[in-house]
Amino acid sequence: AAGMFLRLLSDIQWRAAHPKWRRMTSSQRSTSTTAEPHPVSLPAQAQVVICGGGIMGTSVAYHLSKMGWKDVVLLEQGRLAAGTTRFCAGIVSTARPVSIDLKMAHYSNKLYLQLEQETGVPTGYMKTGSISLAQTQDRLISLKRIASSLNVMGIPCEIISPKKVVQLHPLINIHDLVGAMYVPEDALVSSANVSLALATAASRNGVQIHERTSVSHVTVQKGRVTGVETDRGRIQCEYFVNCAGQWAYELGHSGEEPVHIPLHACEHFYLLTHPLEKPLSSSLPTVFDPDGRIYIRNWQGGILSGGFEKNPKPLFTEGRNQLEIQNLQEDWDHFGPLLSALLRRMPGLETLQIMQLVNCPESFTPDMRCIMGESPTARGYFVLAGMNSAGISYGGGAGKYLAEWMVNGYPSENVWPLDLKRFGTLQSSRTFLRHRVMEVMPLMCDLKVPRWDFQTGRQLRTSPLYDRLDAQGARWMEKHGFERVKYFVPPGKDLLDLDHSKTFYKPDWFDIVGSEVKCCKEAVCVIDMSSFTKFEISSTGDQALESLQYLFSNDLDVPVGHVVHTGMLNEKGGYENDCSIARLSKRSFFMISPTDQQVHCWAWLKKRLPDDSNLIMEDVTWKYTALNLIGPRAVDVLSELSYAPMTAEHFPSLFCKEMSVGYANGIRVMSITHTGEPGFVLYIPIEYALHVYNEVMNMGQKYGIRNAGYYALRSLRIEKFFAFWGQDLDAFTTPMECGREFQVKLEKGMQFLGQEALLEQKQNGVYKRFTMFILEDHDTDMDLWPWWGEPIFRNGRYVGKTTSSAYSYTLERHVCLGFVHHFDEKTGEELVVTTDFINQGEYEIDIAGQRFQAKAKLYPFSSLFTQRRRKDEVELSGYQRE
């Protein structure tokens, strides 16, 4: 091996700046019809200014111009496509586990296929296909799950044997493989040329492109973009798009009103070789070997191979800047493990001469998903960056969705998983980002089983009870930076074993969560739900009520002390938020939303609430610890602690009251649990949190009290058919489609946002329907579990996907929730989904290619609901009709 490295090193000495590499980039430049021989003056104003001339910036410009926005200026601080785009490996791969990523890549592939014909610029597009290798059964299962998603989208894909791998790519060593996934329509392109082709088309459509122009900062007045300052003067504009790649973070922080864009660069290595003695065919499939952490593609008769090492090297943490990315320092020692993996996979390369080891920066984000959308603090400031080494795969689709967002006010798909507003300021610490990307980059190849958690950047936001719960065996997960309990490990259990249990099958925590669920149903449990987003909205007059009545679908003009479940809908009737609002007084409201709504909901309301100094909205998430007391004995515990009757006559369902609990005053007690079980949520001022928790646990001893976590809550809510925002509900789902008509008051005496769309749906019917599936021939112990995203089949035809699933300890079956569509068998057109259509079908759920029979239900099992304290009040389950 040492001799091999010496040979490689000597081989590389004079080839580090090989003329062929220089010729390649210069020839790419010569194809551009948009470069300026002499700088022309910048326009004084434009509708849109885009910063960044890589694949993202040019894609946004291309799609905006296609949609009719011509008054667009694209600024590039160096030359077009001279940043990360120039060094991109040029692999267009649709094999993505996240649905929106898959859709972006699929669109990109179709766009690049016809781009050369449209523009006359050679893009190097070659349909080669790709092979993803599996060295373990778990890896093969993950590939089968992806294959199921690709197939139902109409993307050809098959799981193949190691023998078939050799037929497709004779150089591959298959001795350690258990199988592979073949996607025949994946492709290769020249990334820089694709970017230049997009720029050419945009330029012909009227977009102005200026190279050698640096943006210093964006000016914002009254929360809205007004202009851009550059080294060549100012441009007034309505919209700004930050496509600055690895410099997007710095650019976001350069203005007076910072825009937080959490990404960080790492060094990314790949090598280029000379052609083989018998040059490789240009149509040879690209190979992904995630267990070996490498990818391999043909390149001019030789190969290009890179990967994602276990010990990545972050760079530019201090914010170093440069106009164009030069090839960074070679580091053969660092690349060594990836080279060894390459030679194991393709032993025939031992004698191959290496041309160059390329080292270029790639930007990574805290959750491995790209960043897209409008800033929550500056209207008109849009972002598209942080591609996690998949820029060319996502470029076309991401540019299209962002352009739609700008022109129409929303994209054509649910892009919440990519929305900038899923992050807060807390993810913008450089230390956090540096540490997180060192974990993220290896995770690009690591096997990601369901419910895995990041290990870096943890214990950032915690409840005051964190240490107390941790000492009692809490196992933690993180949501929006907030630590939340998954479950509690009982004394005597093998903690190490549980922490490392990763599987697609029955997990080791199965019995633990089962006992927590049992306690919720028979006695009383406590779940710390402090992470939920909490806002207070108040006014001096009726402004708060009038504004909220317009922004929410349910009637909030209820008596003081009542709690209302309601949707915060968009113009199309889709859920921007799903929340509970308590009326604290005539002019004051307390709003509870999901954890990851903190930034999104605040921005949505701020944008739409009237600019009135007498109307005040305050984020009080940090002020209150929330304890959820679930179970039939919760009423006894709280009665004894407060010396107040808590029975239904004194404390009806969906009611809110300030009470004393133990020695503590001012506890907001609500008779809801978010699970369908009886109980209360206590919103406790944080200074009293430990006292109240200790009092509850001490008093609850005689009633069998115990701690519980979110896994138990998930099981309870799914078996009761409760939808959660962000998993089941999104901006494209309306109350009419998920059985929540009871949360809508169409005749509440005033108009509300989304009302017209809902009235239309009420009249014409819905095109998808939220449905509950109970798996019937599924063996919980032996079969693969459903988690989410599994295809649903009706009478053998694909009709939708699951959105969440859990094991129901009551039914002793798996329960999946998901949406059923009705596609015309001949045209594929979407048709109205009726109750009969749901009820008359035979259903199957596809788990990694294996189909399991399922029973479909539009309403939950009434036997699951405990005796209601008042029959006319149903907490969050108004569609219980059995």
N, C-alpha and C positions, 0 to 999 in steps of 0.2 A: 504493500500500500504506500510505503514511504517513497519507493522508487516511482510509483505512479504519480504521486504529488510532485516530485522533482521534475518529472517529464512534463507534467502539465504546467508547472511554473516556468520552465525554460521556454515552453511553447508560447506562453502568454507574453513574454518580455516585450517583444517588438510589435505584438498584435493588439496591444491594449487600445491603440487608436487606429485600428485597421481602416485603410482607405475605403474598403467596401462598405463599412458601416457609415463612413462620412458620405460616400456617394449615395447611399440609400436615403439618408435624411435630406441631402440636397435635392435629390430627384423628387422627393415628396414635396419639397418646397416649390419646385419649378412647376408643379401642376396647378398651383393656386392662381386663380385669376383675381384674387382679392388683395394681394399684397400691394402696398403703396411704394412706388419708386421714390417719391418725395413726400414728406409729411404734408398733408393738407390740413387746414385749420379745422378745429372741432366745431360742431354746431353749437349754438348758444343754448338750444333746448331740444328735448326729445321726449317722447312719451315713455320710452323704456331705455335704461342704460344697463348693459350686461357687462360684468367684469369677469374676464377669463376667456381665453380663446382656445381652450382644450375641447375635448369631446362634449362636455356638459354645456359649456357656453354656446358652442356652435349649434348643438342640438336644440337648445331653447330658442336661439335666434331663428333657426330653420322652421321650427314648429309655430312660433309666433307669426312669422311672415306667411306661412301656409294658412293660418287662421285669420289673416286679414290685417294684422297689426304690422304696419310698414315703417312707422316712425320709431325705429329701433337703432340704437348705436351699440356696437360691441367693441369693448376696449381690451387690449391685450398688452401687458407690460413688456413682453419680449416679442417673440414671433408666434404666429398661430401654431398650435399643436406642439409647442416646444417644451411643455412641462411634462408632467407624468404621462400624458397621452403619448408623447413621442417614444417613451420607453415601454409602453404597454405591450404585453405578450400577444395581443391580438386574437385572443380566444373568445368566441361567442358561444357561451354555454347556457342552455335552458334548464339544466338539471339543478333546480333550486328547491329547498324544502319549504320556503315561505311563499305563499300563493302570490303575493303582489310582486315579489322578486321574479318569480317564474313568468308572470304576465309581461313584466318590463322586458325581460330577456327575449321572450318569444316575439314581441313587437319589434325589438331591435333587429333580430335576425331577419324578419320579413322586410324591414326598411332597408337594411344594408344590401339585401339581395337585388333590389332594383335601383339603388342609389347611383351606380355607375352609369346605367342607362339614362337616368334622369338628368345627370349633371355633366356627363362626359369625362369626369375625373376618375381614373382607375383606382379602385378601392382594394384590390387584391382579394376580393371575396372568393372563397373556395369552400364549398360544402364538403367537409371531410368526415363529419360524424365524430362522436366521442365515445370513449369506453371508460367507465368508472369501475375500478377494481375493488374487490372485497377480499381481505385476508382473513376475516372472521365472520362468524354467523351473524353477530350483532350488526356488523357493517352491512352485510347483505340485506338484513331486515330494513335498515335505514334506506338502502337503495330501492328496495321493493316498495316502500312507502312513497318515495319520490316518483317511482315509475307509475304507481297508481294515479297520482295527480297528473302526470304528463299525459297518460293515455286518455283520461276523461276530458282533457283539454284539446284532444285531437292531435297531439304531438307524438309522432311515432317513437316507440321506445320498447325495449324488451330486456328481460333478465336473461343472460346467456351463461353458458358453461365455460370453464377455462379452455376447453378445446376450441370453442368458437372464437375465443379471444385470440388464439394463435392464428386462426384462419384470417382474422381481420387485421392482425398486426404481428407478422412472423417473428419480430425481434423480442417480443415480450416473454420473459421467463414466468411460467405459470405454476411452478412447483408448490407455491404456498397459497394459491388462490382457492377460494370456495365458490366463486362465481363473479359476475360482473353485470353492469348495466350498459346497454348500447343505445345511444341516441343518434340515429343516422343523419339528422338534419342540422346538428351543430356545425359551426363553421369557423373559418379563420379569415381575418381581414388584416390589412395594414391600418393600424389605429390612427396614425397621423393622417393618412390619406382619406379615411372616412371623415375625419374632422374637417379637412380641407374641402371635401365634397359638400358637406353640410354648409360650410361657410360660403362656398361658391353659389349654391342654390339660394341661400339667404340673401346674398349680395344682389343676385339677379332679381330678387323679389323686393329690393329697395332697402335692405338693411345696410347701414354704413359700418364699415369695419376699420378700426384704427389700431395699428400695431405700435409698439414702442411708446405706449401711453400708460402711465401708472396712476391708479386711483389712490389718493391719499386718505380721503374719508368721505362719508356720506352725510349730508346735512339733513336733519330732521327737525321739523317745527310742529308743535302741537300734536306730537305723536304720529306725524305723517312725513314720508320722504319728500323732500323739496328739491334736492339737487345732489350733484357729485363734484367734488373738487379733485382735479387731476394735476399732473405736472405741466399740463399744457392749457390750463384754464378750467373754468367751471361750466358744467352743463346742468341746466335746470331740467328736472324730470319728475314724473309722477310715480314711476316704478324703478326700482333698482334690483338687479339679480346678482347675487354673490355666487359666482361659479369659480372662485379663486383657488379651488383645490386645497393643497396643504396650507395655503396662506389665508384660507377663508376665516379661520379663527382670529388671526391678527387683524384682518380687515374688519371683521365684525366688532372688534374692540377699539378700532381707531377713532370712532366718532364720539360725540358728546353723549349720545344715547347708545350704550353698548348693546350689540346683538350677540347673544351667546351661541356659538356654534361649536359644540364639543367634538373636536376631532384632533388627532395627533399623528404625525408622520413617523413611520418606521422605515429602516433600510429594507429593500426587497431585492433579493439576488436571483439572477438566472444566468446560465451560460449559453453561449453560441458556439457551435462547432463548425469545422469545415465539412464539406460534403463527404459522405461515405464513399468507399471505392465504387460501390454501385449506389449512386445517389438515391435517397429515399423518394418514393413517389409523393407528389404534392397532394395526393388525395388520401394519404394514410391517416387513419383516425387519430385525434388527439387523445392522450392517455392521462387520466387522473388516478393517482395511486394515493388516496388519502391516508391509508395506514402507513405508507412510506413517506408521507408528507410532501409529495412531489407531483408536478405535472410535466408532460413531455409532448411537444408538438414538432412536426417537421418544419425545417427552415432552410430554404434554398438547397435542398438535397442533404443537409445535415439535420441537426436537431437544435431546438431551443428547450431548455429544461430549467425550471426553478421550483421554488417550494416555500413552505411556511415552517420555519425552524422552531424548535421548542424554546430557544433563548434569543428572541428578537432584539434588535438594536434600535431603540427610539432615537430620534434626532430632532434638532431644531426646537428642543424644549424651551430654550432661552429666547426663541423667536427670531433666529437668524434668517435673514432674507437674501434672496438672489434673484436676478431677473429670469434666467433660464436655468433649468436643472442640468448641471453637468454630471457626467458619470462620476459617481462618488468613488471613494477608495475601494479597491478590491480587497477582499478578506478571505483568502482560501481556507484558513483554519476554521473560520466561521461557517463557510459553505461545505466543509468536509463531510458532515453527516448526510447532507442532501446529495452530495456527489456519490457517497457510498450507497445510498438508497437507489440512485439512478443506475449504478453499475450492477446492483443486485437484480434490478428489474430488467435491465437490458445489458447482459454480460458481453454482448458482441461489440460494445462501444469501448472496451478496454484500450484498444490501440488508436482510437479516434483522436485526431488533433483538435485541440480547442482553440477557437479564435479569440474569445473574449469572455470575461466574467463581468456581467453588467450589474451595477449596484445603483438602484434609483429609489427615491422616496415614494412611498405609498401612504395614503391617509386612511386611518382606521377610526371607527367610532366606538363609543362605550358599549353598544349592544350588537355590533356587527351588521347593523342595517344602515343604509344610507340616510342622509338628512335632506329633507325637502320641505318646502312650504313657506308660509309668511311668518315673519317675526311677530311674537306676541306683544312687543313693545313699540314697534315702528310699522305703521300701516304702509303698504306699498313696498316693503323691504322683503324680497324673496330670496331663498337660499336653495342651492342644489350642489351638494358636496359630500365628501366622506364616503367614497365608493367601496372601501374595503377590498381593493384589488380586483373589482369586477366592473370597472368603469366602462369598458367597451361593451360588455354584455348588457349593462343597464342603460347606456347612453341614450339610445333612441327612445326607449319607453319612458325613462325619467324625464327627458326633455319634453316629450309629448304631454305627460301628466302635469308638469309644472306650467306649461303654456296654457293648457286647458284651465288650470286653477286661476291663472292671471286673467284670462279673457272671459271666462264664464263665471268665475267666483268659486268654482269647485271642479275637481278633476272627474273623469268618467269612471274611476274605480275608487274603492275604499283604500286610501293611502295612509290611514292613521298609523300603521306600524312604522312608517317612514317620517311622519310629521315632526318637524322641529319642536313642536310644542309638547312632545312626549318627554322632553328634557326640561329641567329647570336650571337656574343659575348654579345649583350645587354641583352639576356635572362639568362645570367649566374651570375648575381648579386645574392648573397645569400639572400639579403633583398627581392628582387623581387620574388625569388623562394619561400621563406617562406610565403610571403603574397599570392602568386598565388595558392599554394597548399592548403591553407586554404579555398580558393574558389573552387578549382577543386574537392576536396574530396566530399563535399556535392553535387556538380553537377553530380556526378556519378549516383545519383538517381533523381535529379531534372528533370522536364519535359523540354526538349530542343526543343522549337518551331523554325521554320526557322528564320534565321537572328538574332539569339541571340548573345550577345556580353559579353565578360569577363568584369568584373568591376574593378578588381585589376590590378596593374602594368600598369596603363594608363598614358597618357600624357608624355610618355617617349621620343618619337620622334615626333616633331611637326613642321609644317611649320611656317615661320615667321608671317604668317597671322592668326595663330590660334586664338588669342584673338579677333582680328577684326571680324572674321567669327563667333566665339562663341557668340559675342555680338549681332549678327544679327539673332540668332536663330538656328545656326548649331546644328545638332544632329550627334554624332560621332560614328564611328566604328574603329576598329584597324586592321591593316594588317602589319605583320612583325614588330610589335612594333610602327608603324607609324599611327598617327591619321588621319582619312579621313572622309569627310563629307558624311553622308547618304542622307540628305535632309535638307532643312531649314524650320523651323516652322514659319508661318506668324504671325505677331503681333495679339494678341487677342485669339489665339488658346490655348486650355488647354494643357500646356506643360507636366504636370504630367501624364495626361491621355495617351498622345502619348508615353511617356517614358516607360509606363508599359503595352502597348498593345502587348499581346503575343497571337498569334493565328495561326491555320493552314488554316484559312479562309481569306477572304478579310481583309487586314490590315487597320488600321486607317490612315496611311500615303498615302493611295491610291490617294486621290484628290490632295494632296500637290505635290506628284511626277508628277501627270498628268499635273498640271499647269507648272511645271518646264520643262517637255517634250514639251509642247505647245510653251513655250517661245523659246526653242532651235530651233523649226521648223519655228517660225514666226518672231522672233526678234533676240535677242542675249543673251546668258547666259555665266557665268563664272564658271568654275569648277577648284578648286585647285587640281592639280595632281602632287604635289611635291614628293609624295612617290615613283613614278616610279624610277627604277634603272637606273643610268646614268654612262656610262664609256666613257673615251676618250682613243683612241688607236692611237699612232703615231710612226713614225720612221724617221731615218735620210735619209734612201733611200727608196727602194720599199718593204722593209720587211713587213710593216703593210698591204699593199694591197695584197701581195702574201699570207700571212698567213690567212687573212680574206677570201680571195677567196677560200681557201681550206676548211675553217671551216664553211662557210655559203653557202646556196644552190643557192641564187640569184647572179646576176652579180653585183659586187660592183665597177667595173671599169667604173664608170659613170662620167659625167662632175662634176666639183666642184659645190657644191650648190644643188645637187640632193639628194633626200631621197629615200631609197630602203627598202621595206618591205621584210623580209627574215626569213627563218628558220635556226636555228643552230641545225643540225641534228646529230644523232648518226650513227653507222655503219649500223643499220637496217633501216635507213631513218626516224626514229622517231624524234619528236620534243624534244630536250633538252631545247630549248628556242625559242620564237617567238618574233621578235624585229623589230625595225626600225633603220636604220643606215644612217646618213647624212655624206656626204663627205665634210668636212670643207675646206680641201686643198688637194693638190696632195698626201700628206703624213700623213694626219690626219683625223680621223673618230670619229664621235659622235654617241654612241649607246644607244638606249632607250629600256628598257626591263620591264616586269612586276615587281611589288614591291617585290614579294617573290623570285625573281631571284637573289637578291644581292649576296648571299653567293654561291649559286649553279653555277651561270653563271661565277662568278670570278674563282671558283675552276676548272670548266670545261675548261675555256680558259687558265688558268695558266698551266694546265696539258698538253695542246696541243700546245701552242705557243712556238716557238723556244727560247732557252735560249740565248738571244742576247741582249747585253747591249744597242744596238742601237734601240731596239724595246721597247716602253714604254706603259704600260697600267695603267691608273689611274681611281680609283672610285671617280667620282665627284658628286655623288648623293646629298651630303650635300651642294654643292656649288651653286646649282640652285633651285630656286622656279619655278614651272611650272604652268602656267595659261592657261587653255584650253578655248578659245573663240569660242563658237559654235553658229551657226545660220546665216541666210542670211544677217543680219546687222553687223556681225563681221568685214567685209571688210570696212564698213563706219567708225566704231569706230577706227580701226587701221590706216586707211588713215588719219583721222583728227589728230590723236595723233603723227604720224610720219612725217607728211607733205610729204608723199611718196605715189605714186599710188600703190594700192594693188589689182588691177583688174587682171584677168587671163592673159592678155597680158604681164603685168609687173611682176606678181608673180604667175607663173603656179602652178598647183597642184603638190604635192610631191616635194616641193622646200624648201630650207633652206637659210636664209640670216641674217647676223648680221645687226641690225638696232638700231636707237635711238627711244625710246618711251617716250614721255614727256621729262624730263631732263636727263633721264638715257641712257647711251651708252652701246653697247656690248650686246644687247638683241638678242638672237638667236630665230628667228621667223620661224616656220615651217608650211607649209600649209597642215596640217593633223589634224584630231580631234578624231580619233579612234571610230567614230560613224557613218560615212557615210554622216553626215551633213556637209555643208560647214563651213569653219572657220580656225582657226590658233591655234597652241600651242606656247606660249612665254616661253622660258627658260631664266630666269632672275637671274643674280648674286644676292645672297640673300640680300646684303646690299641695293639693289634697290627695293626689293620686295614690300614693303609697299607703296612706292611712285608710282610705276607702277600700282599697284592694285587700289589705290585711283584715279589715272588719268583715268584709264579704266572705273571705276564706274561712275565718274563724267561726262566723255565724253559720256558714254553710256546712260545717263538718257533720252535724247531725242529720243533714239532708243528703249526704253523699256527694258533696261538691267536688269537682276536680277541674283542672285547667284543660283547655282544648285549643286546637289550632285551626288554621284556614282549610286544611284538607278535610276536616270533619264538616266545616261550614259548606265547602264545595259539594260534598256528598249529599248533605241535607238539601241544599237549594236545587241541585240538579234533579233529585228524585221528586221534588215538588214542582218541577217544570218552571223554575224561576230563571229568567234570562238576566245575564249580567252585561253591562255596557263594556265594550272593548273586547269581549269574547263572543257574545251572541248578538249584541246590538251594536249598530254603527250608523254612520251618517246616511247610509243607503237603506236602512231598515225603518219602517214606520210602525206605529202602534197597531195598525190594522193588520199588519203582516205577522204579528207575534202575539195575537190574542190579548192585546192590552187596550181594547176599546174603552174599557171601564176607567182608564186613566186619562181619557179625553172627554172634555165637555164642549161639544161642538156648538151647543146653544147656551153659552155662559153669559150672553148679553153683550159681548164685545169680541172683536176680531183678535186672533192670535196667530203668531208666526207658524206657517205650515197648514193652516186651517183649510185653505182652498184645495191643497193636494189631498188632504184626508177626505174631504167631501167628495172629491172626484173618485177616490178609491172606494168609498162607501157605495157610490152609485155603480161603478164599473167593475168592482172586484179587484183582487190582488193577484200579483204574478209570482208570489212565493209565499210559503206559509210555514211558520215556525212549528216544528213537529217533534214529538218525543218518541224515541225508539227504545224498546226493551229487547236486548239480544236474547234469543231463545235457544239456539243450539251452541252456545259459547261456554267452554269450560274455563272457569276463572283460574284454576290452578295450572292448566296445561297450555291454554291458547294464548296467543298474543293479545294484549289489551288494546282497546281503542283509547286514544288520548284526545285528539281533535284533528280536524282536517281530513277525515276518512270519507271517501266517496260513498254516496247513498244511491242504491239502485232500486227502481220500482218496475216490477215485471221484467227484469233483465235490462232495463234502460237507465242510464245515468240521469239523476234528477237533482243532485245537489251534494253538499258536503256537510259533515258534522261541524259544529262550532265549539262544543264542549262535551265532555263525558266524564262519568264517575261510576264507581261501583255503588249500588244501593244496598246497604246492609239490611234494609227492611225487606226489599223485594228479593234479595239474594240473587240479583241479576245486574248486569251492566246496563246503564241507561245512557243513551246518547241524545243530545239535542242538536237540531240542525234545520236547515231550510229546504223545503221541497219545491222545485220548480216544475212547470209543465211545458215541455218542449214539443212542438209539432213534429211528428215522426218523419215527415217528408222535408219540410223547409227548415226545421230547427227553430222556428219562430216561437217566442214565449207566449203562452196562452194563460188565461185566467185559471187559478188554482181554486177549486171548489172543495167543500167538505167531502162530497162524494168521491172526488178524485183521490183524496188522501185515504179515505176509509176503504176504498175498493181495490187498493193495490196490494201486491205481495212485495215485501221489502227485504233488501239485503244490505249489510254494511261491509264495505271492502277494507279489511285490515291487512296491509302489506301484501295485497294480491289474493288473499283468502277471503271468501265471502261468507258471512254469517247471517242467518235468517233473523229478522227483527219484526216486532209488532209495533205498528205506528199508532200513536194516540195524539189527539189534539187537546186533551184535557188531562190533568193529573189524576192519579188514583185517589178517590175521596177517602178511602180507608187509611191513607197515609197521614191525613190531617187529624191532629188531636182535637178533642172536643173544644169547639169555639166558645169563648166566653160570652159572645153575643152573636147570634146567627146572622144578623143583618150586616155585621162588619167582618169583612174578610181581609186579612192583611196580605196585600200584594198578590192575592190568588183569586181575583174576581172571576177567573175563567174556570173555576172548579164547578163542573156541572154534572158530575156523575151521580 
